[in-house]
Amino acid sequence: MEGKVKSITKFGAFISLPGNQTGMVHISEITHAYVNDIHDHLTEGQDVKVMVIGLDNGKINLSIRRTIPAPPRQQPDRPKQPRTDSRAPKAPDTRPARPRPSQPASSQPQSFDDMLKQFMADSDSKISGIKQYSEHKTKNRRR
């Protein structure tokens, strides 16, 4: 429908409509682009084409943006890189599993005690390496 800009505020514009009614266009419904200052797009007394988008407690919500076609999106000049989406299901790994260095190359099964001893030795080795690294860092900070 057609309307006339009655007044402009920092958050939108009031539009007088046929039938002696008034509606409001929110700043986000003025145009498809970002609107910093409404005065750059509208002036008081200007005739505008609006669309009613809602009625809330007797208030009429209007949109100018929905009456004009959206501008085509510009494609970036840079080449697209494949998007990595952590939520997307991953393809199963079909590579053959390599034996871990801590596991013996023999095919004989180890007893629980042997596996526990191997784990403890690996764990102690890793912890001592972390401690040496952190001590080295703290010594450098003191200088």
C-alpha positions in Angstrom: 0.0 0.0 0.0 1.0 3.6 -0.4 1.8 5.9 2.6 3.5 9.1 3.5 6.4 9.6 5.9 4.9 11.4 8.9 8.0 11.6 11.2 11.4 10.1 11.5 13.1 8.9 14.7 16.5 7.2 15.3 14.9 3.8 15.4 12.4 4.0 12.5 9.8 6.1 10.7 6.1 6.6 11.2 4.0 6.4 8.1 0.5 7.7 7.7 -1.7 5.2 5.9 -5.1 5.5 4.2 -8.0 5.3 6.6 -6.4 7.8 9.0 -4.1 5.1 10.4 -0.4 5.3 11.3 2.2 2.5 11.1 5.9 2.3 11.9 8.8 1.1 9.7 11.7 -0.1 11.9 15.2 0.9 10.8 16.0 -2.7 9.8 13.0 -2.7 7.4 14.0 0.4 5.4 16.3 -1.2 2.9 18.3 -4.3 2.3 21.6 -2.6 3.1 22.8 -1.5 6.6 21.1 1.8 7.6 23.2 4.0 9.9 21.1 7.2 9.5 17.4 7.0 8.4 17.7 10.5 7.0 20.0 9.1 4.2 17.0 7.1 2.9 13.8 8.9 3.9 12.5 12.4 4.3 9.4 13.7 6.0 6.5 14.0 3.5 8.0 11.5 1.1 5.5 9.0 -0.5 6.6 5.4 0.1 5.3 2.0 -0.8 5.0 -0.2 2.3 3.9 -3.7 3.2 2.1 -4.6 6.5 4.2 -7.3 8.2 2.4 -7.4 11.5 -0.2 -6.1 13.9 0.8 -6.0 17.6 -1.6 -4.7 20.2 -3.2 -2.3 17.7 0.3 -1.2 16.3 0.9 -1.6 12.6 4.4 -2.9 11.7 5.5 -1.9 8.2 8.3 -2.7 5.8 9.7 -0.8 2.9 12.5 -3.3 2.3 10.0 -6.2 1.5 8.4 -4.2 -1.3 11.7 -3.9 -3.3 13.6 -6.8 -4.8 16.8 -7.9 -3.0 20.0 -6.9 -4.8 22.1 -9.8 -6.2 24.8 -11.0 -3.9 28.3 -10.2 -5.1 30.7 -13.1 -5.4 34.1 -12.6 -3.7 37.1 -12.2 -6.0 39.2 -14.6 -3.9 39.1 -18.4 -4.7 36.9 -20.4 -2.4 38.6 -22.8 0.0 36.9 -26.0 0.9 34.9 -25.5 4.1 35.7 -27.7 7.0 32.7 -28.5 9.1 33.4 -30.2 12.3 29.8 -31.4 12.5 29.8 -33.1 9.2 30.2 -36.9 9.3 33.7 -38.0 8.4 34.5 -40.8 6.0 35.9 -43.9 7.8 39.6 -44.3 7.7 40.4 -47.2 5.3 44.2 -47.1 5.9 45.7 -50.2 7.6 46.4 -49.5 11.3 50.1 -49.1 12.2 51.3 -50.7 15.4 52.1 -48.2 18.1 55.7 -48.0 19.2 54.8 -49.0 22.7 53.3 -52.3 21.4 55.6 -55.2 20.7 55.8 -56.2 17.1 55.2 -59.9 18.0 51.8 -61.3 17.7 51.8 -62.9 21.1 49.1 -61.4 23.5 50.5 -59.7 26.5 49.3 -60.3 30.1 47.6 -57.5 31.9 50.6 -57.0 34.2 52.9 -56.6 31.2 50.6 -54.1 29.5 50.3 -52.1 32.8 54.1 -52.0 33.2 54.5 -50.8 29.6 51.8 -48.1 30.2 53.5 -46.9 33.4 56.9 -46.7 31.7 55.4 -44.7 28.8 53.5 -42.4 31.2 56.6 -41.7 33.4 58.6 -40.9 30.3 56.0 -38.4 29.0 55.5 -36.8 32.4 59.3 -36.3 32.9 59.4 -34.7 29.4 56.6 -32.3 30.3 58.3 -31.4 33.6 61.6 -30.7 31.9 59.8 -28.5 29.4 57.9 -26.5 32.0 61.0 -26.1 34.2 62.9 -24.7 31.2 60.1 -22.2 30.5 60.0 -21.0 34.1 63.8 -20.6 34.2 63.7 -18.4 31.2 61.0 -16.2 32.7 63.1 -15.5 35.8 65.9 -13.9 33.8 
